[in-house]
């Protein structure tokens, strides 16, 4: 099992140093910082995720994929 945690700068002044990686401390979790919001913008543009996003960027969202999901 793999867990990818992506933190994004959403508010003015958000910084990678503000992220608490201890909130999700599972050893299978890998943490990433998306300071440019690229992943949130990409998800919001995908038709299959439109119902899970609101506006031009996905935020406060999580996506779960089953064991057959591909990277």
Secondary structure, 3 states (H helix, E strand, C coil): CCEEEEEECCCCCCCHHHCCHHHCCCCCEEEEEECCCHHHHHHHHCHHHHHHCCCCCCCCCCCCCCCCCCC
